[in-house]
Amino acid sequence: MMQRKKTIYKEFKIETMFIIMFCILGLLYTVSIPPFRMTDEYRHFVRAYEISQGQIISAEKSTESLQQLAGQATWKIWRDDPDITVREEWVKDSSIPSSYSPFSYFVSSILLFFAGLCTDKVLVLIYVARLGQLATVALLLYPVIKNISSAGNLFILIGLMPMCMQEFAVLSGDSMAIALTMDVIAFVLWQREAGEGSMGWNEILAMIVMAFFLGQSKYIYVFVCLLYFFIPKKRFGGIWRKGIAAVAVGVCAGVPMLGWLLKVGSIGGAPRSVAGGSSFTLPEIVVRSLLANAKLYVASSTADSFGDLDIHPGIYWTVIILLLLFYVGILEDKKELKLSVGLRLGMLGTAVISVFMLFYTFIGGTNPETGVTNGLQGRYFIPMYLPVLLGISIPSRKIKFPEIPQKYFVIVMAIIDAGIAGLIMKCCIA
């Protein structure tokens, strides 16, 4: 009997442990946050619902009725009126986020279509959409944790980071972008760690598919796909095969992405067109905004500003997460990772490009007097954590830190997530 128990424990691998904890914590966050209590969730719900009804292009109209929908996001009203149904005007008035591609809600809209055949109750539909998104992210992260080696702890920490868990557990436009960014970076690391032999066409196809969906999810982060160029040519089977793969990735990611953005008119404004007559260059806006709001961006991307940006569990949660990220991302030994100087610069370069694109997208909210952009939330910076931490990690050192088993990081993050989810539920009920 003892031998049997030992065998079962031994077979309980880290990816299994991670996905079990991920699903439990995801469900906990889903329950803790009432429908539409998350910023813009009601907009994302209507966008996904209208796609499920065949309305691919959003109507550009007022959002008064959507705000009425959001106003019902309280425990009391949802308890007293659980039978509220989808109203036609909610779909007709949908305008935000009209720029999101239908592929951003690929799974959610399909599930909403079939769920809509059985019911039109909003309470049922929103949870169907949430659970569909959570399951999709779980499927995207499972192979990452299963196959990544020396950087596995970093992927575990980011995948279970409280703000990430909130994004995964509610209907949002960022969950797919975060998960796909992790997939792309993990894929690059896998290929650089691989031994002899070349990739099969199935792996090249996976590259293309990830790039396509990342471009459709949020074009800001598609530049992470440039890291594909750091995969050795021998893994492609030669320079010509690598060139063909690069062209295929560029075409399949770039053309549909640009086509959609042109269709909905959401490319952005000129970098100097700041309201009020004052003018700041884009680099000035980025630097000024980062200096002014660095604390806000860091805190609200890790363990602060939950729900409708009004739930603050406490700064000590953020400090704990930052210490863990610092240790695992920078200090932890990563000798097995083949992080060349070029790849490190590539990691940091893609993060810098993404930051500039992010501020470019939000440039309309720049204060003309201070040059500081308003409206940016910390969660938008989450996809940049991986490339930044890997790019600045210490390649070698004389001081050796003790090796910590991966399961302990899963357990610690689970405790943190459970504590924060409980605080969120307490605040929402109050």
Beta strands, then each sheet from edge to edge (+ up, - down):
end
